[in-house]
Amino acid sequence: MPPSSWSVLDFEKPIAELDDQIAEIKRLTAEQGEDRSDDIAVLEADRDRLIEEVFANLTPWDKTLLARHPKRPYTLDYVRAIFDDYTELYGDRLFADDHAMIGGIATLDERQVMFVGQQKGRDLKERQYRNFGSAKPEGYRKALRLMKIAAKFARPVICFVDTPAADVSVGAEERGISEAIARNMMEMSVLGTPIVVVVVGEGGSGGAIGLGVGDRVLMMEHSIYSVIPPEGCAAIIWRDAAKAKEAADALKLTAQGALELGMIDEVIAEPLGGAHRNVEAAARNVKAAIIKCLDELEKLSVPKLLDKRYKKFRSMGAFAEPAPEVVES
Amino acid sequence: MTPAPWFGRKAKAARKTARQSVDALPDGLWAKCPTCGEILFNKELDKNLRVCNKCGYHYKLSAAERLSMLVDDGTFEEMDANLTTVNVLHIPEYDEKLAKWRANTGLEDAIVTGTGEIDGRKVVLGVLDFNFWAGTMGGVVGERVVRAMEYAIDSNLPVIMFIASGGIRVTEGLPGLMQMAKTAAACAKLHKAGVPYIVVLTDNSLAGVLGSYGSLGDFTISEPGLLMGLTADRVAKQAQVIDVPKNFRRAEFALEHGQIDRIVSRRELKSTLVKLLQFCRGEEEEDAA
């Protein structure tokens, strides 16, 4: 993990200062045996009030930074906390194993589930190993392979989305990254088992939707889901990447924006100050949300489930349909 | 009189002036090939299906030009022409931009869908028009594609989709992105119903459109030389820091790497489509339908 000073966002700085003070007093308490629990309680109350204040006024750009926070829990952090048992399975059987896309069988309380998701890396070495969470065609094909196994044995599929974008290197284009994403969406739309998608961090464009066709699509409170990163959007619309803040506003890329647009089903609450301040609590919320979805979805027959899934995505997108003009004869 | 110089600065300047004077000519009479620079007489270019007779560059076609080249005269019937575009994210100046594209192209949005006959065979067609906002897919394009596919399933007609797109229209945000899932899901229905689906890639075939219904045909054929790949051109240029192979993200590169069935020149496009349609549906079935 990088030093804490690297991974504090600007709006988190006053919070981090209080955190440091509290830690310092606690250290002194331990060293000198002095009881200063009253001071600590006061400071902690101050800090929580401050967090509430700061987090009540987050802009979409702040949320974008939170979704990409270097301390934010990544897919495997949730996997460890949510599942009792997780056995990773590797490879697409065609070309390679993609380290940016992980998957395997897992136990969710009494359920057996198939899990797939993008994985980012924490330090420089790990980031390179995980290709910054950008999956290649083999990653999407591995995910689809595992999902099909799940459908064969009537196990539900859980997808975690956390990717800046799909990989578009020369190799990815050579092996058909467009086809891999397109096929995943097509096959997922008819996969005969419940699919729950959770956007835990960044939902980056085609890279996200390639894993995003589910019966329920949930987003963490401070995650984003966007057709294009705000920097790129600013470059296209205003020809100025520095206008990313405006672009983040306009794109409605926050979980709350996506819910308002009707593109997702539910926002999962994060603990005070964001998931990175209490990973366990965040994971508990994710787990409860997934179980609630599965309880509902497993009541449906497979044809009914697929019909609803088709209609869900069929209804997305904006257009108007004025009645055709009646031609009087 | 001294003859015009062939080499050197003066000659270069003279050539530049000549080129500029062509650029300055009134629209519609002459065209300059964007790849080889050849000056082409527009009428000749039209006769040659808008392919440069020197280097073989395939000009981008409007939806109307494409349909008139391909579909039997008088058989095309447009579908869902009444759908109109909505500024879902309330992006400033979106409506002004739309108005500009509409005025320039005479289209409501970037795709024309409908039914028509190709050598007497009735098909459902979707033709993207790159002149309309780079053929980007938003709510109207997604809805028209899906309705065309659903119509094809209901009436048991083959589908041919022409791709010419820079990707998803970013000003439509997440609902725009969801058109990828929406059209891909419709492709699943199409295949399940046994409906033939042919994709024709034309310049440019990029990003979210290639990454959804543009990659899901039974057959994928491509015009020569076109640009195709998962990222929009500007983004890709930004990201390419290493040396890229020759022809990277061109049709020839895609063919070499097994991503498309065939590269077909515009002159042979119609006959190739007829062959593919014949393979999917014999004459007997046509009559029965």
Chai-1 contact restraints between the chains, C-beta under 6 A:
chainA,res_idxA,chainB,res_idxB,connection_type,confidence,min_distance_angstrom,max_distance_angstrom,comment,restraint_id
A,V168,B,L230,contact,1.0,0.0,6.0,A-B,restraint_1
A,V168,B,T231,contact,1.0,0.0,6.0,A-B,restraint_2
A,V170,B,V244,contact,1.0,0.0,6.0,A-B,restraint_3
A,E173,B,G229,contact,1.0,0.0,6.0,A-B,restraint_4
A,E174,B,H257,contact,1.0,0.0,6.0,A-B,restraint_5
A,G176,B,Q259,contact,1.0,0.0,6.0,A-B,restraint_6
A,I177,B,L230,contact,1.0,0.0,6.0,A-B,restraint_7
A,S178,B,L210,contact,1.0,0.0,6.0,A-B,restraint_8
A,S178,B,G211,contact,1.0,0.0,6.0,A-B,restraint_9
A,S178,B,S215,contact,1.0,0.0,6.0,A-B,restraint_10
A,S178,B,L230,contact,1.0,0.0,6.0,A-B,restraint_11
A,E179,B,S215,contact,1.0,0.0,6.0,A-B,restraint_12
A,I181,B,G211,contact,1.0,0.0,6.0,A-B,restraint_13
A,A182,B,A184,contact,1.0,0.0,6.0,A-B,restraint_14
A,A182,B,G211,contact,1.0,0.0,6.0,A-B,restraint_15
A,A182,B,S212,contact,1.0,0.0,6.0,A-B,restraint_16
A,A182,B,S215,contact,1.0,0.0,6.0,A-B,restraint_17
A,A182,B,L216,contact,1.0,0.0,6.0,A-B,restraint_18
A,M185,B,A181,contact,1.0,0.0,6.0,A-B,restraint_19
A,M185,B,A184,contact,1.0,0.0,6.0,A-B,restraint_20
A,M186,B,A184,contact,1.0,0.0,6.0,A-B,restraint_21
A,M186,B,C187,contact,1.0,0.0,6.0,A-B,restraint_22
A,M186,B,A188,contact,1.0,0.0,6.0,A-B,restraint_23
A,M186,B,L216,contact,1.0,0.0,6.0,A-B,restraint_24
A,S189,B,A185,contact,1.0,0.0,6.0,A-B,restraint_25
A,S189,B,A188,contact,1.0,0.0,6.0,A-B,restraint_26
A,V190,B,A188,contact,1.0,0.0,6.0,A-B,restraint_27
A,G206,B,G208,contact,1.0,0.0,6.0,A-B,restraint_28
A,G206,B,G211,contact,1.0,0.0,6.0,A-B,restraint_29
A,I209,B,L177,contact,1.0,0.0,6.0,A-B,restraint_30
A,I209,B,M180,contact,1.0,0.0,6.0,A-B,restraint_31
A,I209,B,A181,contact,1.0,0.0,6.0,A-B,restraint_32
A,V213,B,A181,contact,1.0,0.0,6.0,A-B,restraint_33
A,Y225,B,L174,contact,1.0,0.0,6.0,A-B,restraint_34
A,V227,B,I168,contact,1.0,0.0,6.0,A-B,restraint_35
A,V227,B,V170,contact,1.0,0.0,6.0,A-B,restraint_36
A,V227,B,G173,contact,1.0,0.0,6.0,A-B,restraint_37
A,V227,B,G176,contact,1.0,0.0,6.0,A-B,restraint_38
A,V227,B,L177,contact,1.0,0.0,6.0,A-B,restraint_39
A,I228,B,V170,contact,1.0,0.0,6.0,A-B,restraint_40
A,C233,B,V170,contact,1.0,0.0,6.0,A-B,restraint_41
A,I236,B,V170,contact,1.0,0.0,6.0,A-B,restraint_42
A,A250,B,I91,contact,1.0,0.0,6.0,A-B,restraint_43
A,L251,B,G173,contact,1.0,0.0,6.0,A-B,restraint_44
A,K252,B,L89,contact,1.0,0.0,6.0,A-B,restraint_45
A,K252,B,G173,contact,1.0,0.0,6.0,A-B,restraint_46
A,A258,B,L174,contact,1.0,0.0,6.0,A-B,restraint_47
A,L261,B,L174,contact,1.0,0.0,6.0,A-B,restraint_48
A,L261,B,P175,contact,1.0,0.0,6.0,A-B,restraint_49
A,M263,B,L174,contact,1.0,0.0,6.0,A-B,restraint_50
A,Y310,B,A185,contact,1.0,0.0,6.0,A-B,restraint_51
A,F313,B,A181,contact,1.0,0.0,6.0,A-B,restraint_52
A,F313,B,K182,contact,1.0,0.0,6.0,A-B,restraint_53
A,F313,B,A185,contact,1.0,0.0,6.0,A-B,restraint_54
A,M316,B,P175,contact,1.0,0.0,6.0,A-B,restraint_55
A,M316,B,M178,contact,1.0,0.0,6.0,A-B,restraint_56
A,M316,B,K182,contact,1.0,0.0,6.0,A-B,restraint_57
A,G317,B,G139,contact,1.0,0.0,6.0,A-B,restraint_58
A,G317,B,G142,contact,1.0,0.0,6.0,A-B,restraint_59
A,G317,B,P175,contact,1.0,0.0,6.0,A-B,restraint_60
A,G317,B,Q179,contact,1.0,0.0,6.0,A-B,restraint_61
A,A318,B,V86,contact,1.0,0.0,6.0,A-B,restraint_62
A,A318,B,V88,contact,1.0,0.0,6.0,A-B,restraint_63
A,A318,B,G139,contact,1.0,0.0,6.0,A-B,restraint_64
A,A318,B,P175,contact,1.0,0.0,6.0,A-B,restraint_65
A,F319,B,L83,contact,1.0,0.0,6.0,A-B,restraint_66
A,F319,B,V86,contact,1.0,0.0,6.0,A-B,restraint_67
A,F319,B,G139,contact,1.0,0.0,6.0,A-B,restraint_68
A,F319,B,V140,contact,1.0,0.0,6.0,A-B,restraint_69
A,F319,B,E143,contact,1.0,0.0,6.0,A-B,restraint_70
A,A320,B,T84,contact,1.0,0.0,6.0,A-B,restraint_71
A,A320,B,V86,contact,1.0,0.0,6.0,A-B,restraint_72
A,E321,B,L83,contact,1.0,0.0,6.0,A-B,restraint_73
A,P322,B,N82,contact,1.0,0.0,6.0,A-B,restraint_74
A,P324,B,N82,contact,1.0,0.0,6.0,A-B,restraint_75
